[in-house]
Amino acid sequence: MNEKQMTRMSSGKGFIAALDQSGGSTPKALKAYGIDESSYDTDEAMFNLVHEMRSRIIESPEFTSEHILGAILFEGTMEREIEGLPTVDYLWEKKGILSFLKIDKGLAAEENGVQLLKPIPDLAEILENASDHHIFGTKERSLIKLANRDGIKAVVTQQFELAKQVSDAGLVPIIEPEVDIHSPEKAAAEAILKEELVAHLATLEPHFKVMLKLSIPTIDNFYEELAVDPHVVRVVALSGGYSRDEANERLSRNHQLIASFSRALSEGLTFQQTPEEFDQRLKESVLAIYQASIA
């Protein structure tokens, strides 16, 4: 991380592309891309195919810093190459796009209406490896299903404890306490979540910087207060299962909130498309998400 990169992330126009599907979600991502599970019979073959998919997106002339600030990567993607360069170096040197590493190990069982992060026993090694690969920041996802104050407090406390370790390693943490868009208590959960985030941000040292990745709020502009907090580099939104059109429409109504979409970004892209068809579909997706992010 350097001053140029921090300035780019804090004030640049654009959005973050989430390309971090891991073991559990990879088959679903490949199926949406037009590759059925019958096309591979080992994890290695599966991850080779998903790297080819991600490489195709990243290499596309439509995937540029004009619209995209950063990309969130799975560890296997970080450790592979694109056109002979390590993926992170390719993104920054060839595209001007920053990289984030997904570091969580998935979700624990639900308790008090939330799912905390599973333990990350090899965290120190992961963060050292990320630094060695020139990663800018990390991403770690929890899930909130109900407006349970004890559960939400536990999620935010765990997220900030992890964020401090990430920051000490010289990286910028993306704190992601996702609120399930299908929750019957979504708005109430968001109200508690904001209270907890504000309280934790108030305890941080002046130099400490974080990013927040949140579900698009039920009440428009509900997170503006967080976006202007001096500790917050950027507030980004996950699509959370909304279609791209609905996610963009909801996002466009929220000031100082930019996209960090995964499924909504790759929607409509398939293995079978010609290069021209693929690039055109990606262009439409990128431009629509970009416009919603800068609205």
N, C-alpha and C positions, 0 to 999 in steps of 0.2 A: 504494500500500500504506500502511495506517495501523495503529495499535496495535489498534483494534477488529477489523480484518480478520485480523490475525495471531493474536489471541486466539481468534477464531472458528475459524480453520483448525487451530490447535494443540490446542484442547480441546473443540470442539463435537462433538456426536453427529451422525453421518450419514455420507454417502459422496460420492464425486466422480463425476459423470456425464461420461463421455467421449463428446463429440459432435464429434469431430475428424477424421472420415473426409476424406481429401484425394483428389487426382486419381485415383490408382490404385485406391483402395478404394471410391470413390463409386458406380460402377455396381453393385457387389456389394451395397452398403447399400441402394440404391434398389430393386434386384431383390427383396431380402428384404422391402422395404416394399410390394411389389406393383406397382412401376413398371418395366416392361421397357425394355431399351435402344432398342427400336423407338419409344418414346414421345418421344425427343429425338434431335436430329441435330447439335447443337453443344455444346461445353463450357459455353457460357453458359447454354443451356437446361438442361443437366444440373445446374449449380450453382444455378440458380434453383429447380429441383425439390427439391434436397437442402436448400436453405435453408427452403423451405416445410415440409419434413419436420421439420427441427430447430425451426423456429418453433412448429409444432404441439405438439411435445413440451414446449418451454419455456413456452408460453402455457397449457398444461393446468393446471387447478386442482390436479392431483395432483403437479405439479412445484414443490415449495416448500422453503423453508429448514427446515421441520420435519424433513425427512429428508435433504436434499441440502445439502452444504457448498459445493461448487464444481462448475463445468462446464469441461471442456477444449474449446476451440474451434479450428476451422480459421481461417486468416487471413481467408478470404473471409467467414466468418460474423461475425468481429469487425468487419469494415468495413461490414456491412449493418445494417439496422434491424429492430426488432420493435415493432409498434404505434407507429411514429413516433419511437422512441428508438433510439440506437445499442445494439446487442445487449448489450454489457458493462454499460452504464448501466441498461438494462432489467432485467438479471439482478440487479444489486445494489440498485437503487432500488425496484423493484417486487416482487422475490422475496427479497432478502437473500442472494443466492448469489454467490460469488466466481467470477472467470473466470481461466482459464489459456489461454495461446496455444501451440499446437503450432508449434514453430519449425524442426524438422529438415526436411531436404530428401530424406529417404529413406535407404536403406541402400547402402553400398558393396558390392562383390563380396566373397564369403566368402574369408577368409584366416585360417589358424590356428584354424579352427572357430568363427569369429565374423564378424559383419558390423558394421563400424564405421559411424559417421555419415558421410554424404557431406559435403563442405565446404559451409559456409554463407557465401558471399562477401559477401552484403549484411546480415550479422548486425547491424551497428551501426544500420542503417536500420530493420531489423525491430524491434529492441528500443526504439528511439525511438518508432516507430509504436505499439508495444504500450503504452508509457508514456502516450502521448498519448490512447490509448483507455481508460485506467484499468485495464489488465490487472494482476492480482495476481502472476501467475507464469507460467512457461513449462514446456513439456514437450518432451523430446527422447529418442527411442527408438533404442537399439542392439539387436542380437540375438545371443545366445549359443547355439550349437548343440552344442558339445562341451566337455568338461572340459579345455581346453587352457590352461595357466596363462599362457603368453605372450599368447594371444589375449584372455583375460579381463582380464589386466593392462592391455592396450592399450585395451580398451573403457572400463574404469573411469578410466584416466588421461585419455582424451579427454573423457569425460563431466564430470569435475571441472574440467578446463581451460575447457570451455564454461560450466559452472556459475559459475565465477568471473567471467566476462564478464557473465553474466546478473545476478549479484548486484551487480556494480559499476554496473549500469544501474538498480538499485533494485527489482529483481524477485526473486521466489523461484523458483529452478529446481527442477523435478521431474526428477531423474535417473532414467532408465528403461533399465537394462540387462536386458532381457527374456531369460529362459532359456526356450528352446523347450520346451513341455510334452511334445512328442513325442521329445525327445532321449533316446537310449539311455543317456546319461551325466548325466541331469538332476540327481540328488542330488549327484554329485561336482562338477558345474559350480557348483551352489549353494554348496557348501562353499568352493570357491576364490573365488567371487564375494564371499561374506561376509568372508573374510579380507582381500581387496583393499579392500572398502568400509570396514571398520574401520580399516585402515592409512591410507587417505586422509582419513577423518574426523578422525583423530588429528593431522593436520598443519594443520588449519584454524584461523584466528583465532577468538577467542571470539564475535565478532559475526556470523560467517558462518552462515547458515541455509539448509538444503536440505530437499527432500522426496525420498523414494525411492519409485519405482513398480516393484514386483517381481512376478514370477510367484509364484503361491501355492506355498509350498515343499513339497517331498516329505515332509519331517519337520515335523510340527506345531510351531508356535511357534519355528521355527528363526531367525526374524529379530527376536525380542524384544530382543536385545542392541542392535540398531540403533535400535529404536523409542525406547529410553530414552537414547540419545546426546544430549547437550545441543545439538548442531548440527542435529539432525533434527526438523523441525516435525511431520512425520507420515510413516508408512510406509503406502503404499496398494498394493492388489493389482490386477493386470490379470487379466481372465478367460482370455486366451490361447487361446481356441478351445474351452474347456469350454462345455457348455450352461449356461444360467442355474442350473438346479437343482444340477448338479454343482459349479459354481463357488461357489454359496452354501454348499453342504454342506462343501466343503473350507475355505472362508473362515471359517465359523462355528467351526471347531476351532482357529483361530489368534487369540490374544489380541493386542490393540494393532495389529491389521491391519484396515484398512477397504477397501471396494471402490473401484475406479475402473474400472467396467465400461463397455464400448461395445456390442458385439453382445449381451451378456447383458442389457443394459438395454432395448434396442429389440426384443428377441426377441418375436415375436407381434404387433407393431404393423404395420398395413397402411393404405395409402392408401384402401382401399375401406370401412374401418370407419366407422360413424356416430360422431359426437362422443361419444355415451354409451359405445359399445363401445370406442372408442379410450381414453378416460379410464379406464374400468374395467380394461382390460388393463394400462395404464401404472401404475395404482394397485397392482395385484397385483405387478408387477415391482418398483416402488419399495419397497413394504413388505417384500418378501422379501429384497431386497438390503440394505435398512436393518437388518432383524433379524439378518442374517448379519454385518453390520459391527459391531453393538454386542453381539454374543453374548459 
